[in-house]
Structure formats: structure tokens, C-alpha cells
Amino acid sequence: MTFKFQSIIFIILFFSFHIVSAQTFSSKIVDGKTKKAIPYATIQYGENQGVITNEEGKFSFTLNEDTTPLDSIYISSMGYLQTGFTLDQLNDSILFITPKAIELSGVYLFDKELGANEIIEKMIEGLPKNVNKAPIKQRFFLRQSVFGNIQKVDFGFEKSSIEELDKTFVDSLSAAIPKYSYHYTESLGDFYTNDSKNKIDILKAAELYDKKDVASFEDFSKKMKNIFENNIKTDSYLKIKSGIFSEKVQVDSIMSDFEAEEAAQFEREMENDTVSNLIDNQKYIFDELLGELYHQEDTKLNVVDKYRKYNFELVGYSDIEEQGVYIIDFEPKGGADFRGRLFINIEDFAVMRVDFENLKNLRNFRLLGIFYREIIYKGSMQFSKLSNGSYDLKFVDFTFGRWFRIDRPLDIIEKNKNVKGRRKQNELKLNIDFRMTNTNKWELVIFENELIEPSQFDSFKENKHVKATYLAKYDPDFWKGYNIMEPNQAIREFTVTESK
């Protein structure tokens, strides 16, 4: 064999290996009996490496160059037998896994059989040692999906002394407001925590939304400003009355332009197709999610803090990550808000998973024509055991929905004390009826949990200038080579419609 031929063979083998090692595998997990997709199943493809299926049971992962070649990957989900598959079985296929029955007895041996309430009390007693408080670095993928549905917009035009602010113009405002809006944000990065202080490092991020929805509001803002400039005196003031309330506002305070630097910054952001404050936005979402964990004092999910308001029932035993767990259902005794299921480790009584949903509105507010309801609060939280024996987040799927209404009169009156005669110059009178729902869905996957020293947390500096890439439609190549949670069908089909 010549040296040249050997070199060619070596090159072929070299690139073949790198093609395989950098290959992305995709598939879908379904119930072998019902043929239904299995959401949030765990796919383990290496030591401390894995992904989770999305709500449609789909997943993908990429094997990097430094990944040890795999013989098999292993799929596990609550209520199913752990199943191994070869890499050849994955791409463009459907994988079936077999359900296993929840056994009520005879699975585990105990020194003493415990009732559901005793298990809950031991779980609460063990929280100080089971909930991780050590500094930690977490590689994460976070997806936020925001859905808006404006159910009614009626400005209720009654009268106007300004010709341009006639009923036709006011009605056009109503017609221009998009009835449905969608905004998706996806980010991959590292999240650092130490003693309730947080820092974040965004490696890559994308945002999908329709810029026309934003532009329509900006367009009407400009029109309103022009109307005010042409018809209202700068030394006037506006008396804004809504119901029994009124407020006096100087015209020049609402007509002032951006400061030069603010305007330049805004223009730069629009040119770069980015959304500002990405780091702060992501930290806000983490704060919200972490604040709603089952063990937090102020969480709405008060199954721990107000556990005496719930009935608990031990319905069986199973295993998560090869650790035995009690399966305990909970529901309200009377005034509590939730029902759900807890999976509690048999040995140390740590919560490894909790599924929950609200049974009634969590908040109902009504005052002088303003209505607010928190109508949806549901999801799932999963936790993994760390090397220090405590537990931290592995996965969160959380949906929070609100309904809002304004049904109030609005009277805007221009007055000017420098004009002879009547101070009243102009008036716009409306009777507003506005109703909308807003739903936030957060999906957080923790790929790696790494305990760190406090000095590592202190030395890390956030990059406040990192931006998200704007996408007018979903791009399957954007995350190529990265391990993320697969998008659902709605995200895959998202695209901005062209203006006519």
C-alpha cells in the first residue's frame, strides 16, 4: 500500500469519525401501548449528559468531538421501563417504550410502613439538608413562550373637539391592534448561584416575534403626537378623568422627545435586530421560576407551606434515576388551590419531582372597572441529586395565565389658564372596554450541575452587551451543534407574514 493511498484512507477515516462524532440524532418517544407521545422523558447519552423530550415527545442531541463513542442511549420516564436503543435506531424514527404498572406493595422493604402524612412530614423535616444551598454553576436551555389574545377592544368613542381625533380614527386604533401575538425567546448559557445571588452567562439566544406588531403601535404613537402638536398648546395641561379619579398632567411632560443618547441607543438596537436587556430579562425569568419552587416560602404552590390544607394519599412506588420514590397524590381539603403528585425519595425523603395544577383562580381582583384574574398555574418540576447529597433543579415546565379587563370611562380635557375666557380648550371622551388573556410558558432544562467555589462565583463578570438574534421565522439550523429542547409544532411553524 503506497504512502499516498494510506494518506487518503487516513483522511477518509478521520473525516468519517468526525462526521459521526458531530452528528445530530433526532427521534420521538411514544407509549408502546397507547401510541401517545411521552413528554419530558430523559434521554441519557453519556455520564451526566442527557436531554429531555419536549411536550410532543421529540428530542435531539449532538455528539461533540470529545464525546466517548456510544453503544446505546437510555430512555427513562416515570411509569415506564428504562429502555436502551442503539444510535442506528434513532434518526427519523419513532421509539416505543413500555409502560409499567404502579405497584402498591411488595416492591420495597421497609423497617416500618409509613403513611402519606408521615412521609410528607419527613419530607418537610428534611428540606434543610435536601435543598442545595452550595454555590453552583448550571448549564441551561431556557425557552419562554408568550401568547397574547386580545378578546375585545372598544374605545367607545363619544365625542371629540379635535377634528383628527374623530370616531373613524379612534376605531382605526382598535382595528390595528393585533388580536393574537406570539413571542418566543430561547437561550443557552450558564447560570451561577451563590447564597441567593445570581449571575448569568448567555452563550447564544434567539427571539421570534412579528416586528409589525411593534411597528403598528409606534406608528399610531407618532400620529397621536402629531395630532397633539397641531392642536394642543404646549403651555396647556391635560385633566385626565376616569371614573371618580382625575389627574393633572403638563402637556410638555408627555410631548418631550428621547434624550439624544437614548434615541441613538434605540436606533442601534433596531438596526442590529436585537432586543435590549437580554441578561436582565433572563435573570428575571430565573428569579420568577426559582421563587415558585415548591419549597419557597412565598410560592403560590403552597403544598409545603400550607400542607395541613391538603389531603395526601400514597398511591404507589416507582423509581427516578434508579432511586426508589413514594408516589403521593395531593388535593385540597377545602380552601387550598392545587392538586397534583409528589415523587419523594424513599431513602432521604427528598422531592425528586412534583406535578401540579390549579383548581380555581388564584387571584380575583375587581375595583372600579378594573378586573384581573390569575387563571392558569400548572407545571412540573424535577430535581437531581448532586455530589454533595443535596438536590437541585433538573427541569421545569411552568405555565402561568392571566385575564385582564378595563371597563371604564376616560375623559381627556385640555385646559389653559393663559387663554382668555374659558380655560377648557379641547376634550376627548371615551368609554373603554378592553379584555385580554396573557399566557407565559417557561421550559427550563439543566444539562449539567457543577458545584463551584464561592471565589468562582465572585470572579465571574456578566456581559451586559450580549444580544438575542432576531428571527422572523423558526430556523432549524440556528441551534445546529448545540443540545437544546426540541421546539414544539407551533414554534417550528412560526413565521412572520408579509405585509400586503
N, C-alpha and C positions, 0 to 999 in steps of 0.2 A: 504494500500500500504506500503510495507516494506521500511526501510531506504535504503537498497541495491538497490531495484528496483527504488526508487526515484533518487538515485545517478546515476544509469545507464541512466534514462530518461534525467536527467540534463546534463550528459556528451554528450549524443546524440544531445540534443538541442543546447548545447554550440558549439560543433564542426559543426553542421549543419549551425548555424548562421555564424560562421567564414568562412566556405566554401563559403557561399553565399556572405558575405561581401568582400571576397578576390577574387571573381570570375571575370574573364575577359570576356567581351562581345565584339562580333565582328559582323559586318554586312557590307552591301553595299547599298549606296543610289543611286537610279536611277530616272530618269524623268518618271512620271506616264504616259505621253503621248508618248514620243519618245522611251522610254526604254533605253536611253543612261545614262551612269554613270555621276554623278554630282560631279566634283572635288571641293575641298576646301569649302565644306559645313560645317557649325558649328553644333556640337552636344553638347548641354548643358545638363549636368547631375547633376549639383549642383550649388549653389551660387558661382559665379566667378570660376567655374570649367567647363572645356569642352575640346574637341579635335576637330580637323579638318580632313575632309576626304582627302585622297591622290588624285593624279591625276586620279586614276581609280575609285574614289568614295568609297573606302574602309576605314574603321575605326575600332579601337578597344579601349577600355578603361578598367581599372581595378578599382573596388571599394575597397578601403582600409578599414581597420577595423574601422577607426574613421569616415567613411562617413555615413551621415544620410541615412537610407534606402529610396529608391526612389519609388514613384508611377509611374513616367513616365520620359522619357527623351524627349527633344525637339530639332527638327532639323530645321534649317533655312538656306536659301541660297538666294542670290539675284535673284529675278524673280520668287520665289516660295512661296507658303503659308507655314507659320510655322506650323509644324505638330508634334504631340505628339505620342509616342509609349511606350508601357509597356516593361519591361525588358524581358518578355517572348517572345516578338516578335523579339528580336534582334539576338540571336545566330544562325549562319549558315543560315542566311536568306537574302533576298533582300527586302529593304524598298522602297516603292514608295512614292514620294511626288508630289504634284500637282502644275504645273506652273500657275502663274497668269500674266495677261496681264499688260503691262506698260501703264498706263493711262495718257493721255496728259493733262487732265484738270479735274476740279471738285473734285479732291481728297483732296487738301489742300486749306485753305482760307488764303489770304494774304491781308495786307493793300495796297500793291502795287505789281503788277505783274512785275517781273524783267526779263530782257533779259539775254542771256547766258553771254555776255561780262560783264554786271553789276555784275553777280554772281561771275565770275572769279576775277574781281577787288576787290570785298568784301572778297573773299577767301584769296587773297594775302594780303589785308589790315589786316586780322585777324590772319595771321601767328604768329606774336609775342606772342599772348596770347593763341593760339590754339596748338602750338607745345610745348610739355613738355620740360622744362629745369630744373625741380627739380630732385634731386638725386633719383634714382630708382633702385630697385632690380627686375630682371625678371627671372622667372623660364622658361627655354627654352629647346627645342629639335631642333638640327641642323643637317641636312643631306647635305653632299656635294657629288655630283656625277661628276666624271671627266671622259670624254670619249676622247680617242685619236685615230685618224685614220691617219696612215701614207700612203699617196696615192702613193708615189714614192720614192724609194731610189736607186740612181745610182751614185756610186762614180767615174764613168768614168775613169777607170784605163788607163793611157797612158804609163808610164814607171817607172821602179824602178831598182836601182842598188843593192838593198838588196835582196838576194835570197828568204828569207822567206816572204818578202812583195811583193809577185807576184800577178798576176791577180786573181788566184784562192783564195788566202787568202782575198784579198780585196772584191771579190764578195761574199765570205762567210760572211763577215761583213754585207753586205746588206741583205743577206738571213736570218741572225739570228735576225735582228731587228723585234720585233713583229709588225704586221701591225695594230692590234687593241689592245687597252689597256683600262682597266676599273679600277677605283679606287673609292671606296666608304668609306666615313667617317661619322659615326653617333655619336653624343654626347648629353648628357643630363647634365644640370647644371644650375648655377645661374650666371647672367650677371649683374654687378654693373656699374652704370654710374653716374658721378658727374662732371658737368662743363667740358664736353668733355674729361674727363679722364675715362678710362675703366679698370675694373678688372673682372676676370672670375674664377669661381669655377666649375671644371668638376667633376660630381658625377660618371659618367660611360661613357665609349666610346668604340667604335669598329671600326676596319678598315678591309675592304675586298679588297684584290688585289692578284695578282699572283706573288709570290716571284721569280719565274723562270724568269720573265721579267727583274727583277733587277739583278739576278744572271748571266744572259747571258751577260749583259754589263760588270759586274765585271770580268767575265771570259775572255772576249776579252781585257779588260784593263790589266790583268795580262799577256796575250800573247804579247800584244804590248810592255809592259815594258820589258819582257824577250828579245824580238827582239832588242829593243834599247840597252839593256845592253850588248848583244852579238855582236852588230855590230857598235855601235857608241861610240866614245871616250868621256870620261867624261869631258875632257878639251876642247871639241868642243863647237860650238854654232850652233844653227839652224836658218837659214834665211827662214822665212815663207812668201811666196808671194801669194797674192790673188788679181788678177786684177792689179790695179795700186798701191796697198798698199803692204808694206812689213814690217816685224818686226823681230828683232834680239832677240833670247831667249837662255839663257845659258842652256846647257843640264842638269847640276847638279840641276838647279832650278826646273825642271819638273820630275827629277828622285828621288827626296828626298822622304823618307818614312814618314808615320804619326809619330808624336811625340808619345812617349810611352804611355802617358796618353790618348791621343786621340784614339789610337788604342785599348787600353783596354776598353775605354768607348764604342766604336763602337761594340766591341765584346760582351759586356754585353747587349747592346740593341738588337743585333741579337739573342742572347740566350733567351731573355725574350719575343721574338715575339712582339716587340713593335716598334712604330715609334716615334722618338725623337721630342722634341719641340711641343708637342700637344697643350699646353697652348698658345704658341706664334702663332701657326698656326690658332687656333680658334679665337684668338683676331684679327689676320689679316683678317679673313673672316668677322668678325663683322665690322671691320673698313671699309672694302670694301662695305658691304651691307649698312651700315649707311651712308656712303658717297654718295651712289646712291639714297637715298630717294628723292622724288620729290621736296622737299623744300630746298635741299642743294645747295649752290652756284655753286659748281663745278660738279654737277651731269650731266651725259650725257643726262638724261631725262629732258630737259630744258623747259618743258611746263610751268613752272612758271617764271624762269629767263628770258626766251625769249618768253613770252606769246603773244607778238604782231606778232610773226611769224606764229601763228596758227589761224585757224578758229574754233570757238566754236558753238555748236548747242545744245539747250535744247531739249532733246528728251522725257522727261517724269519725273515721280516721283516714288519713291518707299520707302522702309524703310530698315534700317540696325540696328539690336539690338533695335528694337522698336522706332527708331528715323527716322523721315522723311528726305529724301535726294533728292536733284536735281540729275538727270542723264544727264550728259553733255558729248557729244562726241567731240573729237578734231582731227583735221587733219592739215597737213601743208598748209600754204598759198602758199609757193614757195620753199624756201631753207631749211625748217625745216625737221627733220628726223623721226618724230614719228606720229603714230595715236593711238587713244585709247579712254578710257572712264573714266570720273571722277564722283565720287559719293560724293556730297557736302551736309553737314548737313544744313537743311533749317533754323534752328534757329541761329546757331553761325557761319555758313559758313566754318566749318572745313572739310577737306578732310577725309572721312572715308574709301575710297578705290580708287585705281587707277589701271586700266589695260592698258597695253601699249605694242607696238611692233615697231621695226624699219622698215622703208620702203626702206632703202638703206644702203649701207655700211657706218658705222660711221667713219671709217678711212681707207684711202688707201695710203699706203706708198710704194714707189719704188725707189731704189737707188743702182746702180752698182750691179745688180744681186740679190738684197735682196728685197723681196716682203712681205708685211704684210697688212692684211685686217681684220677689225672688222666686222663680217658678221651677227651676231645674237645678239640682245639685246632686250629681251622681258620678261614680267612677270606680277605679280600682287602684290600690297601692300595693307594691310588692317590695320586700326588703331582703337583703342578703347578709349573711354572716361574714364579718371581717376577721382579719388575722388576730385582732385583739379580743375576739369573743363577743363584741357588740355587733349591732346591726345598723345598716344604713340603706338608703334608697337604691332600688334596682330599676323600678319602673313606676310611672304614674300615668293614668289616663283619667282626666278630670274634665267634666262639662258643667258649666255654670251659666244659667239662663235667666234673663230679666225681662220684665214687661213694664213699659213706661207710657204714661198718658198725661197730656196737658189739655185741660178743658177750661179756658179762662178768657175773659175779655182783655183786650190790650188797646190802650188809648195813648197815642203819642202826640203831644201838643207842643208846638214851638211858641215860646214866649220871648219878648224882648222889651226890657224896661227903658231902652234908649229911643224907642219909636213913640211918637206922639199918638195919643188916642189909646185904643185897646192894646194891651200887651200881647194878646193872643194873635199869632200870625198865621199859623197853619195847623192842621190836625189830620191825623190818620187814625181811623177807628176800625179795629178788627175784633173778631170773636174766634179765637184759635181752638181747633180740635185736632190734636196731633197724637198718634198712637204708634208705638213700635215695639218690637222684640229684638233682643240682642243676645246672642249665644256665643260664649267663648269655650273652645275645646283646646285643652293642653295635653300633649303627649310628650312625656319625658322618658328617655331611655338612658340608663347609666351603663356604659360599656365596661368601664374599669373603675374600681375604687382603690385608691392608693393612700395609705396613711402617710402623713408627712410631718416634719418637724415644724414647730412654730416659726423658726427662722426662715423656712422656705416660703411660708405664707407671707411673712413680713417683707421679704425681698422681692416678691413678685409685684410688678408695676402694670397696671391696666393700660391698654392702648385705647384711649377715648376716641381716636380718629377712625377706627375700623368701621366700615360701612357694609350694608347689605346690598347685594346685586339685585337690581330691579329686573323682573321677568314679566313680560306681557302674556306669556303662556308657559305651561309647565315644560321644562327641558329635561328629559331623562338623562342627558349627558352631563348636566351640571354637577351631579354628585358622583360621577363615574370615578371609581377607585377609592371611594370612601364608604365606610359602613354606616348606614343610617336605617331608620324605619321606613319601609316602603310606603309611598303615598297611597291614599285611597282613590277610588274611581273619580270622585269629584275633583280632586287636585290634578289627577292625570289629564282630565278633560278640560281644565280651566284654560280659557283663552280670552283675550280682550277682543271684543267685536269691533270691527272697523266702523268709523263714523260714516254715515251716509251723506 
